[in-house]
Amino acid sequence: MDKRVADLAAALEGISDGAVVMIGGFGAVGQPDALVDALAELGPRELTIIANNAGWSAETGIPRLMDLGLVRKIICSFPKGSTVFKDLFTAGKIELELVPQGTLAERIRCGGAGIPAFYTATAAGTRLAEGKEVRTFRGRECVMEEALTADVALVEAWQADRWGNLVFRGSGRNFNPIMAMAAELTIVQAHQFANELDPNVIVTPGIFVNRVVQVDSRVEKLLAAQKAS
């Protein structure tokens, strides 16, 4: 099955109001910016966003989604960085679920693995544990955290083949592989298409991927500019 699509509009087809959307990336590294900006143009409202952070510039990425009033709630580890989030949160126009970074990663991984919940000592005894089940293991309080899944995952990969197998480059791997596993619909922006990938370097098997679209690589452009100078 060929999972490649012609453009960003085709890749995002069917995302509706109220969707839960996971967005890969660690800071600016590995973020599927082209897909996120195209989602902003598409305009579904009342979105719940699951991401490591809330972004920086209001002109692109997650802050743009928020600035357009498309986001109802964000689940993340680092909401600061964008004045857009700060202004909306202060005004009571967006909901925040703050999750420690390691806990966020494990909640997503468990969602993809079919594990409904787990216990962790992280956040025990803090405000983040309020309203959650707490048990003691080996004399240490642990908080029960539920797995996270999504309707859609937007993922960035370095290479993909027509079957949707994915290869990531360096730290661009971050949240992308686990998010690809934890969504009903996984959409990938890839910098390169390969006719065939070495099975030994494939990180995310195509069984977890629904659509792949090729985008211009900012990294390749930067490297080319550096060589030219």
Sequence and secondary structure as in RCSB ss.txt:
>XXXX:A:sequence
MDKRVADLAAALEGISDGAVVMIGGFGAVGQPDALVDALAELGPRELTIIANNAGWSAETGIPRLMDLGLVRKII
CSFPKGSTVFKDLFTAGKIELELVPQGTLAERIRCGGAGIPAFYTATAAGTRLAEGKEVRTFRGRECVMEEALTA
DVALVEAWQADRWGNLVFRGSGRNFNPIMAMAAELTIVQAHQFANELDPNVIVTPGIFVNRVVQVDSRVEKLLAA
QKAS
>XXXX:A:secstr
   B SSHHHHTTT  TT EEEE  BTTBT  HHHHHHHHHH   SEEEEESB  S TTSHHHHHHHTT EEEEE
ESB TT HHHHHHHHTT SEEEE  HHHHHHHHHHHHHT  EEEESTTTTSGGGTTS EEEETTEEEEEEE   E
EEEEEEEEEE TT  EE  GGGGTTHHHHHHSEEEEEEEEEEE S   TTT  B GGG  EEEE   HHHHHHHH
HHH 
